[in-house]
Amino acid sequence: MLIEHQTVRLQVDNVLVQYHIFDTNEPVMVTFPPNCQALTQDQVDVDKQAWSFQFFSKRKMNIIAFNHIGGDDHYFDSFIFAQFLQKLSLALQQFPKRIGYGVSKGGFATAFHADTLKLDKALLLMPVSTYWQPAAPWDPKLEKHFQLQKGNMSHLNASECKTPLTIIYDPLYKPDANHKASFKSCIASYRLPGVGHRIARALADIGLLKDIILAFREGDIDSARFYQAARKRRYLSYYFRSLDKVHIGTVSKKRLAIIYLHKFYRYKEQSIDLDKIKARLQESVCKRLDYVCCLVHGKKILAIRNVAAGSALVFC
């Protein structure tokens, strides 16, 4: 079913499938993208690449990337796509390891199909466990999806996945924390507090995302290195914006003090230029001195004119 040593693109219902098999003796990555990476049909027609495909293919790593075509009402759940995955799962048995990777909606799709594809493990970043809103009333993001759904969509539940999952999430962002808790096969998790539903972006901004993905492909994520690098999130502006939205009762006083201390210094670094302030103050003072001098000089001239006018009236 899989063609080796060349890039293959095919469309299965409303899903773009793009893959490249370099060596069947090496692991294969199976990936699903976040909602924001949806493709239009026009983009597919002009050969826009599927999400994550280039990252793995340029490193000569086996990759099968799935990308949704269409908007918010796409959940990788069509009957035609499910049939395709049943056949694909047989072809994947030739690889020594089958590894899943997905972000947000892609995390949902990875877990949703992991058992069918017989994945050995999967890395999920801030995954959604279900898109059936009655099962997750605590996630405000699902309200829009619920309005788009037609009929009973209770099957959109990935929490029963049996494949071993590794999840990275923000424990202070309650919807994602609740989704994480819903997955019954989560064997490892990494916490990145204070970034909200921006795990992938935060990891990329602190220079950790690539290393994590590659480390997971090879084996396990180095926990000590992860948490050491995660400290750099205090230099991300949206880290503080997210923490401002967290209810004070969920943050200890010590942590809150540290947050505002770093927020102050971060604001000071970004917003306060002492040389600039000094120059503006000097300019402002000079302007005011010039104005005062002109004003005083003007009053003296006016006084002289008044005296002259008065003298003229007297001697006229």
Secondary structure, DSSP 8 states (H G I E B T S, - for coil): ---BSSEEEEEETTEEEEEEBS-TTS-EEEEE--GGG-B-HHHHHTT---TTHHHHHTTT-EEEEEEEBSSTT--S--HHHHHHHHHHHHHGGGSS-EEEEEETHHHHHHHHHHHHHT-SEEEEES---B--GGG-TT-TTHHHHHHH--S--TT-B-TT--S-EEEEE-TTSHHHHHHHHH-TTEEEEEE-TT--S-HHHHHHHTT-HHHHHHHHHHS---HHHHHHHHGGGGG-HHHHHHHHHS-GGGS-HHHHHHHHHHHHHHHHHHH--HHHHHHHHHHHHHHHHHHHHHHHHHHHHHHHHHHHHHHHHHH-
